[in-house]
Every structure is written in C-alpha cells, then in structure tokens.
Amino acid sequence: MTDPISRALFERAARVIPGGVNSPVRAFRAVGGSPVFVSRAEGSTLYGADGRGYVDYVGSWGPMILGHANPAVVEAVRDAATRGTSYGAPTELEVRFAEKVCALYPSIETMRAVSSGTEATMSALRVARGFTGRDLVVKFEGCYHGHADFLLVKAGSGAATFGVPDSAGVPAGAVAGTVTLPYNDAGALRALFAARGREIAAVIVEPVVGNMGVVPPVAGFLETVVEVCREHGAVSIFDEVMTGCRVARGGMQERAGLRPDMTCLGKIVGGGLPLAVYGGRRAIMEKVAPLGPVYQAGTLSGNPVAVSAALATLERLDGALYARLEALGARAQAGLEAAIARRGAAACVQRVGSMITLFFTRGPVRSWADAKVCDTKAFGAWHAGLLERGVYWPPAQFEAAFISGAHTEAQIDATIAAADAAMG
C-alpha cells in the first residue's frame, strides 16, 4: 500500500497536473493504487516521500546504468552548471560528445544532439524522407518511437494495414503515410517492399523491443530490415533510445554485427539528463540544415550540463560493467524462472543483457499478438506484492525492467524471494 504522504501528494498533483503525473505510466493506472512519490535516489535504491527505500528496477526508465546519483556524474553536472546551464552557442563539450558517440557507433558518421527520444526519432524520419524523396514510413506493431503524431499508430496483426491514430488529437491524415507490420515478421516486410518498395522512405525498428516488455528479435529479422532497405533505396533506422549503451556499449547493432543507415539514441547516452541523438551515414545527415534542406533546431540541444553528464557516464561504460550486468541479469532470470516453476504460474521471463520482463503468459513472446494476451490483472497483483516487499518494478506489464551496475547480488536474491512470495 502506498504511503500516506505519497497519497496526499498525488491528490495535490491531480488538481494541477493531468492525471497527477507528467508521463502517463507513472500514474500506476495499469497496476492499480496510487504511485510512490520519490524524495531521492542513490545507487540502486529509491526513497519514497516517507523515507522508505525500494530496490529500483525502473532506473528512470533505463538511463541509470551506473545507478542513481553516481558521484562522478553528479560532480560533472555540478561543475558544468557553475559555468552556465545553456548558451545557445557551440561548445567544445558538444564536439567531444559527438566524437564519443561516433566512436561507440561506427554506423554513425555524423550526428545531431536533441533533447528527447521523441525528437530524435521524429527528426531521423524527417531526414530519411528528405533524403529519399519518399513519404511512406514503416514501423512494427508494439514498437514505440515517441509521441510524434505520425508515429502514434496501432494496427491489427497479420497483413500490413494503414495506420489508425492511436491518440485523440491526431488527424487521420497525419498517419496516412505510416504502415505497421507485425514485429519479427521478416516475410511481411519483404512482401511490403515487393509491392511498394519505391514509395518507402524508411523502416524504423526497436532492435530489441522494450515498450511491450522485452521482446528480442528472432534470427534474421534485423538483418532483413537492413538488407531490404539497402536493396530498395530506403533508410533503415534502429531506434536504440532504450537499447543504446544498455545491451552493449554500441547497442544492439554491436551485438548483432549490423550497421543501419541511421540510429536514434537517448536515455543512457544522456547520462540521466534530457539529451538524445540521431545520426547516421554522412550522405544522409548532410541533408540536415544548414547543409541541406531538412530543417531541425533546438534551443537546449547539446546544452553543457546534459553533455557533461553524458560524457561522465559514457566514459565509465567498460567491459567489467557489462560483464557484471550480464551476470546480474542471468541471476535474476534464473531466480524468477525457478519461482515461476515452483508456483506453477502461467508466466515467462525474457531478457537481453540487463533488460528483463516477467510476462504473465506462458510465452514465448515474439510479437504484440503474443504480448497482448498477458494476464494484466495477475501482473497488477504481483506488482503490488513486490511494492509491499520493498521492490520498485515498472508499474506496467508492457515495460522493461532495468538492472544497474549499482545493484548487488544480495538485492537480486531478495527481489527473487519477493517475486516468489508475491506470486503466492
């Protein structure tokens, strides 16, 4: 049960903020009850408004790979802020940041800094359309690429369908150029290109889906995305806002050994501050103003405080960290699977590196058609049980949980015990 201080704060918030929150999933409506209001965080622990600590598996929805309030990152932010928080002019910090990103991601020859993942995906697709002179964009069901109008689309499973707006306020015309296909269906993608390849500007994909829970690509799927785009002159875009620097320093494209035409980054790459990136092949990025006709701008883009946090984070992403994250992730997965087996629960665990989801369906989950049959009521009850036992898990079945380098083996084991008890 949420503490009385958080409940009172939520009541106050509801009077001045829609739904009492500044991002919908924070409202806990998918799991019931009211949200914990956070007073501070350190390492792998969140502290509620009443001072109670929770082992945190949200990590600000992914950025906190080093843990909360990492001393080196905090010091970098403090130092940068003393020199001014934003100039609206170029800095050496921006150059160092871009050089670091390009070194980590060989597919990115040049890049632009923006302030959010939504800006990154929206801008990348605008550039892809400008580069190809085509209008059609392909996305996959269950993949979320931010809240730009033309990306707020859902479609039925099976054959490709033109998008229907997934939000009030989005005109039908805004999504007329967006086609949705089932995730992991390489055959459907090839068929679409065979029929309409000359119209397709870009294919955008989460190389590991995190926005319907953790759903990895099946063998050959990502390769097909890159190959068919190359064959037909379209732009392949990996939305690595979530997976970038999370599943590997160079994201999922490093693990898969692929080079998409464009990449979008956010979360970890911003060091926990509002900062994101889009970039790719030089020939494509030269279409961006002032070099080319595709306009994109931002007052706070690449501001010195955010870039300083980013550099302090990226400099600490070494092999030892990823080995630790893999070990902790494997420990969590094995423990959760053992708990499911003991309880005879209709559930499964899916993980890539330090991203993990416990689905309340027998699985495996390979697409939105598989995910949407999850027992969300059972998940809500399980989530409440975790919260009571001091574990802060993402408050929605269709979100990834994240492990940080600040988590300990003891915390993982305590989480497994709590998860086991919450299933009873």
N, C-alpha and C positions, 0 to 999 in steps of 0.2 A: 504494500500500500504506500502511495506517495506521501511524503511527509507534509504536515500541516502548513509549513512555511511555503513550500512549493505550490500547494493548492491555492493558498491565498495570493501568491504572485501570479498564478495562472488566471485567477479571477480578475485581478487588476489588468493583466495583459489583454484579456478578451475584450475589455472595454475600449482599448485604444489600438489594438493590432488585430487584423482579420484572423479569426481562429485562435488568437492569443500567441501566434508564432510567426516568425519571419521566413519559414520554409515549411511546407505542409507536413512532412513526415514527423517533425518534432512534436506535433500535437498529440501523438500516441493514439490517434483515432483507429489505426489499423490493429491495435492490440488492446484497446480499452483503457480506462483510467485516465489520469492526468499526468503530464510529464514531470520529471525531476528537473528543477531549475538548478543550474550549476553555479557554484560560487568560485571555484578554482579547480585547477588540474595540475598534476605533477606526475611525471613518468607514465605509468600505465593506470593511474588512478584518477577518477573524477570525484569531486566532493560536492554533494548536494547543498542546497541552501541551509539545511540543518546541520551541516558539517559531516554527515555520514559519507564514508568512502565507498566507491564502487570500482571493481575491476572493469576497465573500459575496453570494449571491443568495437566502438564506433570510430574513435580516433579522429574526430571532426570529419567523418565520412572518408577517411583514407589518408589525409596529409601527414598525420603524426607518426611517421615510420620510426622516428627516433624517440618517440614518447613526447608527452606534453612538457612544455617549459624546459626544453633541453638547454642547459646553461650556455652552450656556445651560440645557439640560435638567439636566445634572449639577449646576450651580450651584443651580438651583431645588430639586432634591431635597435637596442638602446643607443649604440654608438652612431648608427645611421641617423636616428631621429634627432640627435643633438646637432646635426649639421643641416637639418631641414627635412621635412617629410615629403615634399614634392616640389619640383622645379618647372615642369613643363618644358624641359630642355634636355639635350643629350648628356649622358654621363659615362665615365669610364666603367662604372659598375654594370651598365647595360651591355657594354661590349664584352666584358668578362663573362657575364651571364650567358650571352648568345654563344660565345666561344665554347663554354662548358656544355651547353645543350647540344651543339653541333658535334662535339667530341663524343658525347654519350650516344647520340643517334646519328649514325652515318647516313641515313636516308634524308636527314635534314641538312641541306646545303646552306640555306638561309632561313631566317625565322623572324617573326614579329611577336613581341610581348603584348598581351592584353590583360584584362583584369578578372576574367572568369572563363570557365569551360564553355559556357554558352556562347560567349563572344568568340572563342577560338573556333568552335565548330561552325557557327554562323559565317564567320569570315572565311574559313577554309572553303566552304561550299560556294560562297560568292566568288572567290578567286578561281575555283575549278570551273564554274560556269563562264567566267570571263575568259579563261584560258582556252576552253574548248569551243566556245560559241554555241553551246548547247544548254538546254534548260532542265532536262529530266534528272532527278536525283533518286538514287535507290538506297533504302535503309532496310533494316531487318526487324521483324516483329520482336518486341521485348527489349530492344536496344534503346536506350535513352541518350539523346545527344544535346540536352539543354532545352530551354523553353522558347526558342525562336519559333515563330508561327508555323513555318513550313516543315518543321520537324516534330510538331505535336500531332502525330498521326498514329492511328491504330488501324489494323486491317485483319480480316479473318485469316485463319490458317489455310494452307493449300496454295492455290494458284495466286499469282500476283494480282493485287487489286489497287485501284487508285485510292489515295488516302481519303479518309473521312476525318474532319477535325476532331481532335481528342480533347478539346477545351472550348468552352464557350468564349466568344470574342474572337475566334479565329475564322476568318471568312473562308468559304469553300474554295475560292479562287487561290488562296494562299498555299493550299496543299495540292493544287491541281497538277503540279509538276513533281510530286513526290510519289514514288511507288514503294510499297512494302512487300517484302518476301519473308518466308519463314527462316529463322536463324538456323544455320548448319545445313541448309538445303542447297548444295552446290548445283544440283541439276536444275532447280528452278531459276537460279541465277544465269546459268548458261542458256536456258530456254529464252529468258527475257532478252538477253543480248542478241540471240539469234534473230529474234523478232524485231527488236527496236534499238539495236546497238548504236545506230547513227544518231539517236536522239539523247543518249545517256551521257551526261556531263561527268557524273561521279557516283561511286559506290562508297558509302560510309558505314563502318562497322566497328563495334566494340570487339577487339580481338579475343578477349575473354569477357563475357557479359557479367556485369556486376549489378545491373539495375533490374534484373528479375531473379536475383540471387546469383551465386557463382555458377556460370554455365560455360565450360571450356569449349573450344572449337573441336569438332571431330576431325580426324585425319584428312588432310587435303582441302578443307574448306577455305582457310585463309589463303592458301596457295591459289585456289581458284579465283578468289576475289582479285588478287594481284594480276594473275595471268589474263583473265578475260578483259580487264580494264586495259591492259597493255595491248592486247590484240585488237581492241576496238577504239583505241584513242581516247578512252575515258580516264578519269583520275581516281586512283584508289586512295582512300583516306582511312587510316587507322585512328579511331578515337581512343587514345590512350590516356585520357584525363584521369581515369582510375588506375589502369594497369601500368602507366608510365612510371618507371623507377620503383614500382611496387613488386611486380613479379620478377624483375631483374633490373639492373641499372639502366639497361637500354630497352626496358619494357618487354612486351610480348613479342615484338618484332625481333628482339635479340634472341629470345628463347626459340622462336620459330625459324630463325635464319632468313627473314624476309625483309625486303625494302619497299614499303609502299611509296606511292608518289608524294603523299602528304601525311603529316602526323599532327594530332592535337594533343597537347599536354596540359595538365593542371594539377591540383591537389599537392602531391609531394613536391613537384617541381617549383611550387611557390613557397615551400617551407612553412606552410600554415597560414600565409597571408594571401590576400586577393591578388593572384598572379597566375597567368596561363600563357600558353604558347601555341601558335600554329606556324608550320613551316614545311619545307619540302624541297623538291628539285628546284634548282636556281631558275630554270626557264619558266617554271610556273610562278614562282614568287616574284619574278621581275614584272609580272602584271600588276603588282600592288603599287599604288601611288606612294611616292611621287614618280616612280619609274614607269608605271603603266596606268591604265585607265580604271582599274578596280579600286574604289575608294574605301578606306578603313582608317579610323583615327580613334584616339582615346586620351583624354586629359591626364589620367593617372597611369597610363600604360608604362610599365617599366620603372615605376617610382622607386627611389633609392632605398626606402625601408623594406619593401617587399623583395626587391632584388637582393638585398643584403641577407635577409632571412633565407632566401633560396640558395645563395652561394654557400652559406654556412651549413645548410642541410646537404646539398649535393656533394660537398667536399668530404662528408662523413659516410657516404654510401660505399662501403668497401666489401670485399669478398667475405670477410668474417661476419659482417652484419647479415648478409643474405644466407650464409650457412646457418646462422642462428635462427633466422626467421623460418627457414625451411624445416629445421629440427623442431621448433616450437609448433609450427603448423602441423607437421606429421604427428606429433604427440597429441595435439588437440583432436585431430581427425580420428586417430586410433581410439582415443578415450571415448569420444562421442559415439563412434560406431559400436564400441563394446556396450555402452549404455543402451543404445537402441536394441541391440541383440538381447540384453538381459530383460528389457521391458517388453520385448516383442512389439515394439512400436512400428507403425506404418510411417517410416521416415528414412531418409538417407542423408549422407554428408557428401558435399562436393567441395573440392579445394584446389586452388592453384597457388603455390607458394604460401604467402601469408594472408590470402583472401579465402574465406571459408563461409559456407552456408549449411545449415541444417534445414532441409526441406521436409515438411510433413506430408510426404508422399513416398511411395516405395522406390520411385526412380528407376533408372537414371533420368535426370532432367537434361534434355538436349535442346529444348525449344520452349517458346511461350506456351504452346499447346500442352506440353508436359507440365510446365510450372503452374499453370492456372488451375489445375485440379488439386493443388495443395489444400490441406485442411487448415484454413487460416484461423478458425476458432481454436483448434488444438495448439497452433503456434502462439496465439494470444495468451492462452492459459499457461503455456510453458514459459513465455517471456515474463509474465507476472511472477511466476515461481522463481525465475532467475533473479529478478529485481529484488524480491524479498530476501534473497540469499546473498545480496551484495554484488551481483553481476549485471553490468550495463551492456546488454546486447542490442543490436539495431532493432528499433520498435516497428518492424515490418517484415513479413515473411520474404518479401521480394527485394531484400537488400543484402549486400555482402557485409560480413563482419571482418575486422582487420586486427591482425596481431602486430605489435610493435617490438622493436629491439629492447624496450624497457620492460616488457613482460618477463616474468620468471617462470621456471618450471613448476614451482610451488603454486603460482597463481593459475597456471594452466590446469594443474591437477585439482585445485579447489573448484575451478569452473566446471570441470568434468563431473565432479561429485555433485555440484549444484544442479547441473543439467540432468543428471541421472535422477536426483530426488524430485526435480520439477516435472519429470515425466510420470511420476507415480500417482 
